[in-house]
Amino acid sequence: LIGRLMFELPEEMGLIAIAVRQTQGKGRGGNIWLSPLGCALSTLHITIPLHSNLGQRIPFIQHLVSLAVVESVRSIPGYEDIDLRVKWPNDIYYSDLMKLGGVLVNSTLIETTFHILIGFGFNVNNSNPTICINDLIMKFNKEEGTKLKALTADCLIARTVTVLERLIDIFQEKGPNGVLPHYYKYWVHSGKQVRLHSEEGPIAWIVGIDDYGFLQVHEEGKGVESVHPDGNSFDMLRNLIVPK
């Protein structure tokens, strides 16, 4: 539906499709995303000029959306310490323990404009199949003696889109350095180790992401290199490869 509509609407008009439940949710690499009642589920259409900071670095969009989801909760006064985080390249996590959301981006270049369809889903009020944001809020209330209210999916979708709009504006003005310090504040990878090439490959340490959104790692004796997933593994941080 949204794929047909997106070319018909005036450029200045926003377009989003929101579902209460999904029966054919898609993940990366053909994986299925389970979408029971209680998830925040939507597909957002945006346009990005090719000749712009973000247009030259389209892979960054998934990072901006993941950050926007985390910010939708942690920018609410009182909710700053809810342990919601981003995992490269496109996951939303509880601490570094459990996935509760994901982002999938499809882009089409028409002349000099990217038409971007951003699918994002995250658990708000459904404890299964993993954990949800309201579980984290209840846990925080119990541990800290606070009385934070549960959040709703519609509120968090609206906040995510609003935060994303601001992040895109900042990126277009300042490039990656305008958003990366904030991204690193919420990501799970600082100082973590990964294996390159295979399960038994050399160990490298994650140091950040480069100007195009690829992961940067430091392998002893070889300096810093940019890597990306091998395309086969369920966990995107397994079997990272160095592009030729």
C-alpha positions as CSV (number, residue, x, y, z in Angstrom):
1,L,0.0,0.0,0.0
2,I,2.6,2.5,1.1
3,G,4.9,1.5,-1.8
4,R,2.2,2.5,-4.3
5,L,1.2,5.7,-2.5
6,M,4.7,7.1,-2.0
7,F,5.2,8.3,-5.6
8,E,1.7,9.9,-5.8
9,L,1.9,12.3,-2.9
10,P,3.3,15.8,-2.8
11,E,7.0,15.8,-1.7
12,E,6.3,17.8,1.4
13,M,3.6,15.4,2.7
14,G,4.6,12.8,5.2
15,L,3.4,9.2,4.9
16,I,3.4,6.4,7.5
17,A,1.5,3.1,7.8
18,I,0.9,1.8,11.3
19,A,-0.2,-1.7,12.2
20,V,-1.6,-3.1,15.4
21,R,-0.5,-6.6,14.4
22,Q,1.7,-7.9,11.6
23,T,1.3,-11.4,10.0
24,Q,4.2,-11.2,7.6
25,G,6.8,-9.1,9.4
26,K,10.2,-9.1,7.7
27,G,13.7,-9.1,9.2
28,R,17.1,-8.9,7.6
29,G,18.2,-11.6,5.2
30,G,14.7,-13.1,4.9
31,N,14.3,-13.6,8.6
32,I,10.7,-13.4,10.0
33,W,9.9,-10.7,12.6
34,L,7.2,-11.9,15.1
35,S,4.7,-9.1,15.7
36,P,2.1,-9.8,18.4
37,L,-0.3,-7.3,19.9
38,G,1.6,-4.8,22.0
39,C,4.4,-4.0,19.4
40,A,4.9,-0.6,17.9
41,L,4.9,-1.4,14.2
42,S,5.2,1.0,11.3
43,T,6.6,1.8,7.9
44,L,7.6,5.4,7.3
45,H,8.3,7.0,3.9
46,I,10.9,9.8,3.6
47,T,12.7,11.4,0.8
48,I,16.4,12.3,0.9
49,P,18.2,14.3,-1.9
50,L,21.1,12.3,-3.4
51,H,23.4,15.4,-3.3
52,S,23.2,15.9,0.5
53,N,25.2,14.6,3.5
54,L,22.7,11.8,4.2
55,G,22.1,11.1,0.5
56,Q,25.8,10.3,0.2
57,R,25.7,8.0,3.2
58,I,22.3,6.2,3.0
59,P,23.4,3.3,5.2
60,F,23.4,5.7,8.1
61,I,19.6,5.9,8.0
62,Q,19.2,2.6,9.9
63,H,21.5,3.9,12.6
64,L,19.5,7.2,12.9
65,V,16.2,5.2,13.2
66,S,17.6,2.9,15.9
67,L,18.8,5.9,17.8
68,A,15.4,7.6,17.4
69,V,13.6,4.6,18.9
70,V,15.9,4.6,22.0
71,E,15.6,8.4,22.3
72,S,11.8,8.2,22.1
73,V,11.9,6.7,25.5
74,R,15.1,8.0,27.1
75,S,14.4,11.6,26.2
76,I,11.3,11.6,28.4
77,P,12.0,13.3,31.7
78,G,12.3,10.6,34.3
79,Y,12.9,7.8,31.8
80,E,16.6,8.7,31.0
81,D,18.0,5.6,32.7
82,I,15.7,3.0,31.2
83,D,18.4,0.6,29.8
84,L,17.3,0.7,26.1
85,R,20.2,0.7,23.7
86,V,21.2,0.4,20.0
87,K,23.1,-2.6,18.6
88,W,24.8,-2.1,15.2
89,P,23.6,-2.2,12.6
90,N,19.8,-2.2,13.1
91,D,18.7,-3.6,16.5
92,I,17.2,-2.1,19.6
93,Y,18.3,-3.9,22.8
94,Y,17.7,-4.2,26.5
95,S,21.2,-3.5,27.8
96,D,23.4,-5.9,25.8
97,L,21.2,-8.9,26.8
98,M,18.1,-9.1,24.7
99,K,16.7,-7.8,21.4
100,L,13.3,-6.0,21.6
101,G,13.2,-4.2,18.2
102,G,14.7,-3.8,14.8
103,V,14.8,-1.6,11.7
104,L,14.7,-2.5,8.0
105,V,15.4,0.2,5.4
106,N,14.7,-0.1,1.6
107,S,15.7,2.7,-0.7
108,T,14.9,3.5,-4.3
109,L,16.7,6.2,-6.3
110,I,14.5,8.2,-8.7
111,E,16.5,10.8,-10.6
112,T,18.3,12.7,-7.8
113,T,16.0,11.7,-4.9
114,F,16.1,8.7,-2.6
115,H,12.7,7.3,-1.7
116,I,13.2,5.5,1.6
117,L,10.9,3.1,3.2
118,I,11.8,2.5,6.9
119,G,10.2,-0.4,8.6
120,F,10.6,-0.4,12.4
121,G,9.1,-2.6,15.1
122,F,9.7,-2.7,18.8
123,N,8.1,-4.4,21.8
124,V,6.2,-1.9,24.0
125,N,3.6,-3.9,25.9
126,N,4.3,-7.5,25.0
127,S,6.5,-9.5,27.3
128,N,6.8,-12.3,24.6
129,P,8.7,-13.4,22.6
130,T,11.6,-11.6,24.3
131,I,11.0,-8.5,26.6
132,C,9.3,-5.2,26.2
133,I,9.8,-1.5,27.1
134,N,7.1,-1.6,29.8
135,D,8.8,-4.6,31.4
136,L,11.9,-2.5,31.7
137,I,9.9,0.4,33.2
138,M,8.3,-1.9,35.8
139,K,11.8,-3.4,36.6
140,F,13.2,0.2,37.0
141,N,10.3,1.2,39.3
142,K,10.8,-1.8,41.5
143,E,14.6,-1.3,41.8
144,E,14.6,2.5,42.1
145,G,11.3,3.1,44.0
146,T,10.0,5.3,41.2
147,K,6.4,5.4,39.8
148,L,7.0,5.9,36.1
149,K,3.9,5.2,34.0
150,A,3.7,2.6,31.3
151,L,4.1,3.9,27.7
152,T,1.9,3.2,24.7
153,A,2.9,2.1,21.2
154,D,1.2,5.1,19.5
155,C,3.0,7.6,21.7
156,L,6.4,6.0,21.0
157,I,5.9,5.8,17.2
158,A,5.0,9.5,17.2
159,R,8.1,10.3,19.4
160,T,10.3,8.2,17.2
161,V,9.3,9.9,14.0
162,T,9.7,13.4,15.7
163,V,13.2,12.5,17.0
164,L,14.2,11.0,13.6
165,E,13.2,14.2,11.8
166,R,15.5,16.2,14.2
167,L,18.4,13.7,13.7
168,I,18.1,13.9,9.9
169,D,18.2,17.7,10.1
170,I,21.3,17.5,12.3
171,F,23.0,15.0,10.0
172,Q,22.2,17.1,6.9
173,E,23.8,20.1,8.5
174,K,26.8,18.6,10.3
175,G,27.3,15.1,8.8
176,P,28.1,12.0,10.9
177,N,29.9,13.9,13.6
178,G,26.7,15.7,14.4
179,V,25.0,12.5,15.6
180,L,27.8,10.0,16.4
181,P,28.6,11.2,20.0
182,H,24.9,10.7,20.8
183,Y,24.8,7.3,19.1
184,Y,27.8,6.1,21.0
185,K,26.2,7.1,24.3
186,Y,23.5,4.5,23.7
187,W,25.3,1.7,21.8
188,V,26.2,-1.6,23.4
189,H,29.6,-2.2,21.7
190,S,32.2,0.0,23.4
191,G,35.4,-2.1,24.0
192,K,33.7,-5.3,22.8
193,Q,35.5,-8.0,20.9
194,V,34.5,-9.7,17.6
195,R,35.9,-12.4,15.3
196,L,36.8,-11.6,11.7
197,H,36.2,-13.8,8.7
198,S,35.0,-16.9,10.7
199,E,34.2,-18.2,14.2
200,E,37.9,-19.0,14.6
201,G,39.1,-15.9,12.9
202,P,41.4,-13.2,14.5
203,I,40.1,-11.2,17.4
204,A,39.4,-7.4,16.8
205,W,38.1,-4.7,19.1
206,I,35.2,-2.5,18.1
207,V,36.1,1.2,18.1
208,G,33.2,2.9,16.3
209,I,31.5,3.4,12.9
210,D,33.0,5.1,9.9
211,D,31.7,7.9,7.8
212,Y,29.5,5.5,5.8
213,G,28.0,3.6,8.7
214,F,30.3,0.5,8.6
215,L,31.7,-0.9,11.8
216,Q,35.3,0.0,12.6
217,V,37.5,-2.5,14.4
218,H,41.1,-2.6,15.6
219,E,43.0,-5.8,14.9
220,E,46.3,-5.9,16.8
221,G,49.2,-5.0,14.4
222,K,46.9,-4.0,11.6
223,G,45.3,-0.7,12.7
224,V,41.7,0.3,12.3
225,E,39.6,-1.3,9.5
226,S,36.0,-1.0,8.4
227,V,34.0,-4.3,8.3
228,H,30.5,-5.4,7.4
229,P,28.5,-8.6,8.0
230,D,29.1,-11.7,5.8
231,G,25.5,-11.8,4.9
232,N,24.9,-15.3,6.1
233,S,24.8,-15.2,9.9
234,F,21.8,-14.6,12.1
235,D,23.8,-12.5,14.4
236,M,25.2,-9.6,12.3
237,L,28.3,-9.4,14.6
238,R,29.5,-12.9,13.8
239,N,31.9,-13.6,10.9
240,L,32.6,-9.9,10.1
241,I,34.5,-9.4,6.9
242,V,36.8,-6.7,5.6
243,P,35.6,-5.4,2.3
244,K,38.2,-5.5,-0.5
